[in-house]
Amino acid sequence: MEDSKQAITMLADRVLVTTPQSEGERHSRSGILIPATAQVAKRLAWAEVVAVGPAVRSISPGDKVLFNPEDRFEVEVQGEDYVILKERDIHAVASVRIVNETGLYL
């Protein structure tokens, strides 16, 4: 029997993202390794969008989003770690598609 992925449907304005496994350690521009234990005040993180709820207007699966790692809910689904965010908690979206929307909420 093959192990298949479980389908996930997000509700309302929720966004399901996956963060890179190398989230802890990072390199500076000069190549210095910065360990995960080093504290950096208010550093935002990038993640890839896996699923979005029906009320999400400016984010699509596959986009990369910028969010505050302290404002998140973590969940494990079939051994993989995900983060659930509200659309309003996302600070920026990086995608290859071009959107001619204003992004304003009326």
matplotlib code that plots the C-alpha trace (Angstrom):
import matplotlib.pyplot as plt

x = [0.0, 1.4, 1.7, -0.3, -0.5, -3.5, -5.6, -5.8, -8.4, -7.9, -10.9, -11.6, -8.5, -6.0, -2.8, -0.8, 2.9, 6.0, 9.3, 12.7, 14.4, 17.6, 15.6, 17.9, 21.4, 22.1, 25.1, 26.0, 26.9, 30.6, 30.1, 30.1, 27.9, 25.4, 24.1, 20.4, 21.1, 22.1, 19.4, 18.3, 15.7, 12.5, 13.8, 11.1, 11.1, 10.2, 8.0, 6.3, 2.5, 1.0, -2.8, -5.0, -8.5, -11.4, -11.3, -7.6, -7.4, -3.7, -1.8, -1.7, -0.1, 3.5, 4.1, 6.8, 5.5, 7.3, 6.0, 6.9, 8.0, 6.6, 3.0, 2.3, 0.6, 2.5, 0.9, 2.2, 0.5, 1.7, 5.2, 5.6, 5.7, 3.5, 2.7, -0.8, -1.1, -3.8, -3.6, -3.3, -0.2, 1.7, 4.0, 5.0, 4.4, 7.1, 5.8, 6.5, 3.0, 2.1, -1.2, -2.9, -4.9, -4.7, -4.9, -7.1, -9.8, -13.1]
y = [0.0, 3.4, 6.2, 9.1, 12.7, 13.8, 16.5, 19.7, 22.3, 25.6, 27.6, 31.3, 33.5, 30.9, 30.1, 26.8, 27.2, 25.1, 26.5, 25.4, 22.7, 24.9, 27.6, 27.6, 28.0, 30.6, 32.2, 35.9, 37.6, 37.1, 33.3, 33.3, 30.5, 31.9, 29.2, 28.7, 29.6, 33.2, 35.6, 38.1, 40.7, 40.7, 38.7, 37.8, 34.5, 33.2, 30.2, 28.5, 28.5, 25.0, 25.8, 28.8, 29.3, 30.6, 34.1, 34.6, 37.2, 37.9, 34.7, 31.5, 28.1, 28.1, 31.7, 32.6, 34.7, 36.8, 36.5, 36.9, 33.5, 34.4, 34.9, 31.4, 28.0, 24.9, 21.6, 18.2, 16.3, 12.8, 13.5, 16.9, 20.2, 23.1, 26.6, 28.1, 31.8, 34.4, 36.4, 39.6, 38.3, 38.0, 41.0, 40.3, 37.9, 36.9, 35.2, 35.0, 35.9, 39.5, 40.7, 44.0, 44.1, 46.9, 44.5, 46.9, 45.5, 47.4]
z = [0.0, -1.0, 1.6, 0.0, 1.1, 3.1, 1.4, 3.6, 3.1, 5.0, 6.2, 6.3, 6.0, 7.1, 5.2, 5.6, 5.1, 5.3, 6.6, 5.4, 7.5, 7.8, 9.6, 12.6, 11.2, 8.6, 6.9, 6.9, 3.6, 4.3, 4.9, 8.7, 10.1, 12.6, 15.0, 15.8, 19.4, 18.5, 19.4, 16.7, 17.8, 15.6, 12.6, 10.1, 8.3, 4.8, 4.2, 1.2, 1.0, 0.8, 1.0, 1.5, 2.7, 0.5, 2.1, 1.2, -1.6, -2.4, -1.7, -3.8, -3.1, -4.2, -3.1, -0.6, 2.3, 5.0, 8.5, 12.2, 13.6, 17.0, 15.7, 14.5, 15.2, 14.5, 13.4, 12.4, 9.6, 8.7, 10.1, 8.4, 10.2, 9.0, 10.3, 10.2, 9.8, 9.3, 6.1, 8.0, 9.8, 6.6, 5.8, 2.2, -0.7, -3.3, -6.4, -10.1, -11.1, -11.7, -10.1, -11.0, -7.8, -5.2, -2.2, -0.4, 1.9, 1.6]

ax = plt.figure().add_subplot(projection="3d")
ax.plot(x, y, z, "-o")
ax.set_aspect("equal")
plt.show()
